[in-house]
Amino acid sequence: MLEWRSLRRYVSLTAFLLIVVCTVFVIKQNRKVIRIQRDILEIKALLSKPGMPQQQPLVNIEGIEFDMNDNPVLGSEYARLILVEFTDYQ
């Protein structure tokens, strides 16, 4: 049978090990966050370099009508937003 002192040491050691494991976990998570932040900064730097293609200005297509004929359509014809995808599978 365990003595009170032995049990107390065992509980203290278990609590200490739990704190160590939690600390290691938090450190690993922080490292992941730091890596993600560095990646974001690198991407922003690459996108801001001269010579990178800039976003084209938006074209006003208000009032333009598309004849959909027998092409597949999803959703209501009275939707507030209509997305049209032009693809070429050749």
Contacts in CASP RR format, 6 or more apart in sequence:
PFRMAT RR
TARGET T0000
AUTHOR 0000-0000-0000
METHOD contacts of the structure
MODEL  1
MLEWRSLRRYVSLTAFLLIVVCTVFVIKQNRKVIRIQRDILEIKALLSKP
GMPQQQPLVNIEGIEFDMNDNPVLGSEYARLILVEFTDYQ
2 10 0 8 1.000
46 52 0 8 1.000
66 84 0 8 1.000
END
